[in-house]
Amino acid sequence: MEDIIARIRRTSKLSRLGEILAAEALALNGFSGIRDLNGDIHNHPFADLLAEKSGKRYFIGVKTRNEDRTSCCALASGHADLD
């Protein structure tokens, strides 16, 4: 039972880290008004973040994986075209 609880806690921490990194990457790519929707409603049903760019609002879902995948990190490294 302790292993399950430890795994849940670790998963929660990884998820939160992923959301923080995603918000930082959005800000670096010109998004503004970035809001953590999970702060309002735990495990928001539609998205994790809400952000604006060029007058448009975007709902963004964040999935954090516990693997090394360099190809999935284009956004964080600034290689993704977000507009």
PyMOL CGO cylinders between C-alpha atoms (Angstrom):
from pymol import cmd
from pymol.cgo import CYLINDER

trace = [
    CYLINDER, 0.00, 0.00, 0.00, 2.86, 2.40, 0.78, 0.3, 1, 1, 1, 1, 1, 1,
    CYLINDER, 2.86, 2.40, 0.78, 4.29, 1.81, -2.71, 0.3, 1, 1, 1, 1, 1, 1,
    CYLINDER, 4.29, 1.81, -2.71, 1.00, 2.89, -4.28, 0.3, 1, 1, 1, 1, 1, 1,
    CYLINDER, 1.00, 2.89, -4.28, 0.82, 6.04, -2.14, 0.3, 1, 1, 1, 1, 1, 1,
    CYLINDER, 0.82, 6.04, -2.14, 4.45, 6.89, -2.96, 0.3, 1, 1, 1, 1, 1, 1,
    CYLINDER, 4.45, 6.89, -2.96, 3.75, 6.40, -6.69, 0.3, 1, 1, 1, 1, 1, 1,
    CYLINDER, 3.75, 6.40, -6.69, 0.69, 8.66, -6.55, 0.3, 1, 1, 1, 1, 1, 1,
    CYLINDER, 0.69, 8.66, -6.55, 2.65, 11.39, -4.76, 0.3, 1, 1, 1, 1, 1, 1,
    CYLINDER, 2.65, 11.39, -4.76, 5.49, 11.13, -7.29, 0.3, 1, 1, 1, 1, 1, 1,
    CYLINDER, 5.49, 11.13, -7.29, 3.06, 11.29, -10.21, 0.3, 1, 1, 1, 1, 1, 1,
    CYLINDER, 3.06, 11.29, -10.21, 1.43, 14.38, -8.71, 0.3, 1, 1, 1, 1, 1, 1,
    CYLINDER, 1.43, 14.38, -8.71, 4.80, 16.09, -8.37, 0.3, 1, 1, 1, 1, 1, 1,
    CYLINDER, 4.80, 16.09, -8.37, 5.75, 15.22, -11.96, 0.3, 1, 1, 1, 1, 1, 1,
    CYLINDER, 5.75, 15.22, -11.96, 2.42, 16.54, -13.23, 0.3, 1, 1, 1, 1, 1, 1,
    CYLINDER, 2.42, 16.54, -13.23, 2.84, 19.81, -11.37, 0.3, 1, 1, 1, 1, 1, 1,
    CYLINDER, 2.84, 19.81, -11.37, 6.41, 20.19, -12.64, 0.3, 1, 1, 1, 1, 1, 1,
    CYLINDER, 6.41, 20.19, -12.64, 5.19, 19.62, -16.21, 0.3, 1, 1, 1, 1, 1, 1,
    CYLINDER, 5.19, 19.62, -16.21, 2.56, 22.33, -15.85, 0.3, 1, 1, 1, 1, 1, 1,
    CYLINDER, 2.56, 22.33, -15.85, 5.11, 24.79, -14.46, 0.3, 1, 1, 1, 1, 1, 1,
    CYLINDER, 5.11, 24.79, -14.46, 7.54, 24.06, -17.31, 0.3, 1, 1, 1, 1, 1, 1,
    CYLINDER, 7.54, 24.06, -17.31, 4.76, 24.37, -19.89, 0.3, 1, 1, 1, 1, 1, 1,
    CYLINDER, 4.76, 24.37, -19.89, 3.69, 27.75, -18.48, 0.3, 1, 1, 1, 1, 1, 1,
    CYLINDER, 3.69, 27.75, -18.48, 7.31, 28.97, -18.62, 0.3, 1, 1, 1, 1, 1, 1,
    CYLINDER, 7.31, 28.97, -18.62, 7.67, 27.74, -22.22, 0.3, 1, 1, 1, 1, 1, 1,
    CYLINDER, 7.67, 27.74, -22.22, 4.45, 29.52, -23.20, 0.3, 1, 1, 1, 1, 1, 1,
    CYLINDER, 4.45, 29.52, -23.20, 5.69, 32.78, -21.66, 0.3, 1, 1, 1, 1, 1, 1,
    CYLINDER, 5.69, 32.78, -21.66, 9.02, 32.44, -23.52, 0.3, 1, 1, 1, 1, 1, 1,
    CYLINDER, 9.02, 32.44, -23.52, 7.07, 31.99, -26.76, 0.3, 1, 1, 1, 1, 1, 1,
    CYLINDER, 7.07, 31.99, -26.76, 5.06, 35.19, -26.42, 0.3, 1, 1, 1, 1, 1, 1,
    CYLINDER, 5.06, 35.19, -26.42, 1.94, 34.02, -24.63, 0.3, 1, 1, 1, 1, 1, 1,
    CYLINDER, 1.94, 34.02, -24.63, 0.42, 36.20, -21.93, 0.3, 1, 1, 1, 1, 1, 1,
    CYLINDER, 0.42, 36.20, -21.93, -2.32, 35.91, -19.34, 0.3, 1, 1, 1, 1, 1, 1,
    CYLINDER, -2.32, 35.91, -19.34, -1.21, 32.37, -18.56, 0.3, 1, 1, 1, 1, 1, 1,
    CYLINDER, -1.21, 32.37, -18.56, -3.50, 30.88, -15.94, 0.3, 1, 1, 1, 1, 1, 1,
    CYLINDER, -3.50, 30.88, -15.94, -3.33, 27.54, -14.13, 0.3, 1, 1, 1, 1, 1, 1,
    CYLINDER, -3.33, 27.54, -14.13, -6.86, 26.15, -14.42, 0.3, 1, 1, 1, 1, 1, 1,
    CYLINDER, -6.86, 26.15, -14.42, -6.10, 23.43, -11.87, 0.3, 1, 1, 1, 1, 1, 1,
    CYLINDER, -6.10, 23.43, -11.87, -5.70, 26.17, -9.27, 0.3, 1, 1, 1, 1, 1, 1,
    CYLINDER, -5.70, 26.17, -9.27, -9.41, 26.91, -9.61, 0.3, 1, 1, 1, 1, 1, 1,
    CYLINDER, -9.41, 26.91, -9.61, -10.70, 23.37, -10.01, 0.3, 1, 1, 1, 1, 1, 1,
    CYLINDER, -10.70, 23.37, -10.01, -8.53, 20.37, -9.09, 0.3, 1, 1, 1, 1, 1, 1,
    CYLINDER, -8.53, 20.37, -9.09, -7.92, 18.29, -12.22, 0.3, 1, 1, 1, 1, 1, 1,
    CYLINDER, -7.92, 18.29, -12.22, -9.83, 20.69, -14.50, 0.3, 1, 1, 1, 1, 1, 1,
    CYLINDER, -9.83, 20.69, -14.50, -11.82, 18.64, -17.03, 0.3, 1, 1, 1, 1, 1, 1,
    CYLINDER, -11.82, 18.64, -17.03, -10.93, 20.63, -20.18, 0.3, 1, 1, 1, 1, 1, 1,
    CYLINDER, -10.93, 20.63, -20.18, -7.34, 21.79, -19.88, 0.3, 1, 1, 1, 1, 1, 1,
    CYLINDER, -7.34, 21.79, -19.88, -4.50, 22.57, -17.51, 0.3, 1, 1, 1, 1, 1, 1,
    CYLINDER, -4.50, 22.57, -17.51, -3.56, 26.05, -18.69, 0.3, 1, 1, 1, 1, 1, 1,
    CYLINDER, -3.56, 26.05, -18.69, -5.28, 28.99, -20.35, 0.3, 1, 1, 1, 1, 1, 1,
    CYLINDER, -5.28, 28.99, -20.35, -3.12, 31.46, -22.29, 0.3, 1, 1, 1, 1, 1, 1,
    CYLINDER, -3.12, 31.46, -22.29, -3.47, 34.27, -24.82, 0.3, 1, 1, 1, 1, 1, 1,
    CYLINDER, -3.47, 34.27, -24.82, -1.48, 35.21, -27.89, 0.3, 1, 1, 1, 1, 1, 1,
    CYLINDER, -1.48, 35.21, -27.89, -2.30, 37.66, -30.67, 0.3, 1, 1, 1, 1, 1, 1,
    CYLINDER, -2.30, 37.66, -30.67, -5.77, 38.24, -29.27, 0.3, 1, 1, 1, 1, 1, 1,
    CYLINDER, -5.77, 38.24, -29.27, -6.66, 34.54, -29.22, 0.3, 1, 1, 1, 1, 1, 1,
    CYLINDER, -6.66, 34.54, -29.22, -7.25, 32.40, -26.13, 0.3, 1, 1, 1, 1, 1, 1,
    CYLINDER, -7.25, 32.40, -26.13, -5.86, 28.87, -25.98, 0.3, 1, 1, 1, 1, 1, 1,
    CYLINDER, -5.86, 28.87, -25.98, -6.79, 26.00, -23.67, 0.3, 1, 1, 1, 1, 1, 1,
    CYLINDER, -6.79, 26.00, -23.67, -3.71, 23.82, -23.20, 0.3, 1, 1, 1, 1, 1, 1,
    CYLINDER, -3.71, 23.82, -23.20, -3.52, 20.32, -21.84, 0.3, 1, 1, 1, 1, 1, 1,
    CYLINDER, -3.52, 20.32, -21.84, -0.20, 19.22, -20.35, 0.3, 1, 1, 1, 1, 1, 1,
    CYLINDER, -0.20, 19.22, -20.35, 0.95, 15.61, -20.20, 0.3, 1, 1, 1, 1, 1, 1,
    CYLINDER, 0.95, 15.61, -20.20, 4.11, 14.87, -18.28, 0.3, 1, 1, 1, 1, 1, 1,
    CYLINDER, 4.11, 14.87, -18.28, 5.91, 11.64, -19.05, 0.3, 1, 1, 1, 1, 1, 1,
    CYLINDER, 5.91, 11.64, -19.05, 8.51, 9.91, -16.93, 0.3, 1, 1, 1, 1, 1, 1,
    CYLINDER, 8.51, 9.91, -16.93, 10.71, 9.06, -19.92, 0.3, 1, 1, 1, 1, 1, 1,
    CYLINDER, 10.71, 9.06, -19.92, 13.55, 10.65, -21.82, 0.3, 1, 1, 1, 1, 1, 1,
    CYLINDER, 13.55, 10.65, -21.82, 12.10, 11.77, -25.13, 0.3, 1, 1, 1, 1, 1, 1,
    CYLINDER, 12.10, 11.77, -25.13, 14.05, 14.60, -26.66, 0.3, 1, 1, 1, 1, 1, 1,
    CYLINDER, 14.05, 14.60, -26.66, 11.73, 14.83, -29.68, 0.3, 1, 1, 1, 1, 1, 1,
    CYLINDER, 11.73, 14.83, -29.68, 8.74, 15.75, -27.48, 0.3, 1, 1, 1, 1, 1, 1,
    CYLINDER, 8.74, 15.75, -27.48, 10.54, 18.71, -25.96, 0.3, 1, 1, 1, 1, 1, 1,
    CYLINDER, 10.54, 18.71, -25.96, 10.42, 21.05, -28.96, 0.3, 1, 1, 1, 1, 1, 1,
    CYLINDER, 10.42, 21.05, -28.96, 8.17, 23.52, -27.16, 0.3, 1, 1, 1, 1, 1, 1,
    CYLINDER, 8.17, 23.52, -27.16, 10.37, 23.75, -24.07, 0.3, 1, 1, 1, 1, 1, 1,
    CYLINDER, 10.37, 23.75, -24.07, 13.49, 24.27, -26.16, 0.3, 1, 1, 1, 1, 1, 1,
    CYLINDER, 13.49, 24.27, -26.16, 11.90, 26.96, -28.34, 0.3, 1, 1, 1, 1, 1, 1,
    CYLINDER, 11.90, 26.96, -28.34, 11.76, 24.91, -31.54, 0.3, 1, 1, 1, 1, 1, 1,
    CYLINDER, 11.76, 24.91, -31.54, 7.99, 24.78, -31.86, 0.3, 1, 1, 1, 1, 1, 1,
    CYLINDER, 7.99, 24.78, -31.86, 6.04, 27.24, -33.97, 0.3, 1, 1, 1, 1, 1, 1,
    CYLINDER, 6.04, 27.24, -33.97, 3.12, 28.22, -31.74, 0.3, 1, 1, 1, 1, 1, 1,
    CYLINDER, 3.12, 28.22, -31.74, 1.36, 30.71, -33.94, 0.3, 1, 1, 1, 1, 1, 1,
]
cmd.load_cgo(trace, "trace")
